[in-house]
């Protein structure tokens, strides 16, 4: 059983800080200089892409036209070549060779991200247990507690998304929203807070604000633009490794969760004494409390720290992509109605199937009248609910979401660092400590992998194919691949599709305030908001489910 009161984590004494900070700066300077001297461990057989006259690296060429630059490099130098980009010396891996990076444990995405951003200090600052850099606790928590229970969580997710949409957008005729991401932040934060910590904790606005603020801080750390700063990683390791500014957020969560846990224990004890089954809450916090012996959390602070990591990762990526989905609906209005019609057809099919099942039960005598279905799983009031099963059937929306990821992702992404010397199947040698980066253009924009018009946005590209948006494979890598593929992708895709369904069902039209920013909206990187807001126009006749 987890203690509600944990030992004071305290802080580093002032005198120690006075000593540690100057020493740390001196050591960091020396380390940076050493890195600069010995940071070119390239295999001499790997071709170096020449830097354009007047440039100091390849950043400008990538910014001007990343596809054109990479196609030229592939044609001239083959599938593996070296570039200088984003303040790094990078070995670019293309095409079929990409699979070897993901399947070889000697390549580490975590090591690469920590080297570039110092993100481990940020994450570890909220944990007391499972602090080893190769711990798979987050993966295990998602695998054991989230993915198998999506059907149970979906109604709560839908309820929260609908509530925020209705409160902050509602019925409108040409409503201008300058910063749609603000609405999406609340949508995702409330949904995730309810799933991870339960409705009693999630109803406290301070908890929602904590999730949003921590997610914002996380975005600043892992954002691509900040990685160009040579001091970015060291600064984060110092800030979060010594000063620990996240502790205040953990206190918010423990203060909110503590009384709720006490009340739940009281209810469980009372139920046991009365010989009745306790109606166990359906949320991740309760599951972790019930399985503390399995996961080995030290106390409530530690448990909340692990929950915070799960939440911030979920909120960060899902908020960003959900906002981007709205811009894609605005940029491609011709797909709005086909997506809406699919939704109506799927809900109509489910409604008919449930009615047929009710009739069979009436005929068999299992139910005497239609009134007896009220309050049961076959209650007609829930025939058109957005269940997990209903959302799964919406193949067009699934394809739409997958195509957004494919089309939008930055072409050079998903860096990995070699933990030891690696020889690829074609004989290329990657030195220990070398940073490799995946050429997603060679996969996501390839005719071989994507079929016709790979450079075009075709939202129904994957209809009729065994290529769901959750399927991690060589031709679709936003969630990685292999043993380290993101286990939270099932929750993320479910939530993204739900956001899309709500948008097309409630609004007949979504437009950009300034259409000149269309390209920016379509290819915006994670964490880069589009400078144009959106205009929402409601449907004149709400659907039966909304009425």
QUIMOLIN-V812885 format. One line per field, one symbol per residue. ss: DSSP state (~ for helix, > for strand, _ for the rest). burial: 1 if it has 9 or more other C-alpha atoms within 8 Angstrom, else 0. A space follows every 10 residues. Layout:
BEGIN
ss: ???
burial: ???
END
This chain:
BEGIN
ss: __________ ___~~~~~~~ ~~~~~~~~~~ ~~~~~~~___ ______>>__ ________~~ ~~~~~~~~~~ ~~~~~~~__> >>>>>__>>> >>>_~~~~~~ ~~~___>>~~ ~~~~~~~_~~ ~~~~______ ______~~~~ ~~~~~_~~~~ ~~~~~~~~~~ ~~~~~~~~__ __>>>>>__~ ~~~~~~~~~~ ~~~~~~~_~~ ~~__~~~~~~ ~~~~~~~~~~ ~~_~~~~___ _~~~~~~~~~ ~~~___~~~~ ~~~~~~~~~~ ~~~~~~~~~~ ~~~_______ ___~~~~~~~ _~~~~____~ ~~~~~~~~~~ ~~~~~~~~~~ ~~~~~~~~~~ ~_~~~~~~~~ ~~~~~~~~~~ ~~~~~~~~~~ ~~~~_____~ ~~~______~ ~~_____~~~ ~~~_~~~~~~ ~~~~~~~~__ _>>>>>>>__ _>>_____>> ____>>>>>_ ~~~~__~~~~ __________ __________ __>__>____ _~~~____~~ ~~~~~~~~~~ ~~~~~~>>>> >>__~~~~~~ ~~~_______ ___>>>>>__ _______
burial: 0100000000 0000001000 0000000100 0000000000 1110011010 0000001110 1100011011 0011001011 1111111011 1111101101 1110001110 1111011111 1111111100 0000000110 1110111001 1011111101 1101110010 0100111001 1011111111 1111111110 1101001101 1101110110 1110011100 0111111111 1011011011 1111011101 0000001100 1100000000 0111111110 0100001111 1111111111 1111111111 1111111111 1010011011 0110011101 1001100100 1100001001 0111000111 0011011101 1001011111 1111111110 1110111110 1111000111 1111111111 1111111011 0001000011 0100000110 0111011011 1100111111 1111111111 1111111111 1110001100 1111000001 0111111110 0100000
END
